[in-house]
Amino acid sequence: MSFLNNPTFLLFLTLALYAMGIYLTSKKKWIIFNPIIFATAILISYLLVLEIPYDNYAQAGRYIDFFLQPSIVALAIPLYLQWDKIKKQLFPIVCSQFIGCLVGVISVVLLAKWTGADREIILSLAPKSVSTPIALEISKTVGGIPSITAAAVMIAGIFGSMIGFKFLNMSRITNPMSQGIAMGTSSHAMGTMKAMEISEKYGAFASVGMIFNGILTAILAPIILNFLMPYIS
């Protein structure tokens, strides 16, 4: 039974569970069958029950990590196809991204402080709305805990991809550009992937939100946190 903790088998199991989550989501439309939640919950249970060291799984996960990078770069294709429309709306897009960055950082900081979180936890949560590589670097810069930041980024992405479009539709925001940018801004790559499921147009606008929010958060988060430091210390 040694094959059960073999990295190759663990890689196959990860992909199989994710594919099963996609299938069940398409059939049942239940939030619990979200591919990421479904695969993560079963994989954690699998590793715990069989007492498989995380290092074994990390060997399998590195192949997935490798392909994540080109998959993000590939988002430039739909972005290029919609570039003419984006250029015409560049100023309002930049303004909305600036406001989205401020709201994203300040809201989570104040909410964490209000619920009694420690200073390090607050600093770790601040960059939760950008993709993991950027968020981890911001977390290190401001004195946060990278592992907590990574978890916060994942939760923000999962939560946003599950309810983002439903919330936007309920609020009667139906413009594809507005919806796509909102998803990319709040839920980074996961929100962008969800937008891509609807159409390349939505995916392109979500890419804009993800890219601009990543850049602005990297620049502004340390400044915002420095300004808020008297309130969170």
Secondary structure, DSSP 8 states (H G I E B T S, - for coil): -GGGG-HHHHHHHHHHHHHHHHHHHHHH--GGG-HHHHHHHHHHHHHHHTT--HHHHHHHHHHHHHHHHHHHHTTHHHHHHTHHHHHHTHHHHHHHHHHHHHHHHHHHHHHHHHTT--HHHHHHHTTTTS-HHHHHHHHHHHT--HHHHHHHHHHHHHHHHHHHHHHHHHTT---HHHHHHHHHHHHHHHHHHHHHHH-HHHHHHHHHHHHHHHHHHHHHHHHHHHHHHHHH-
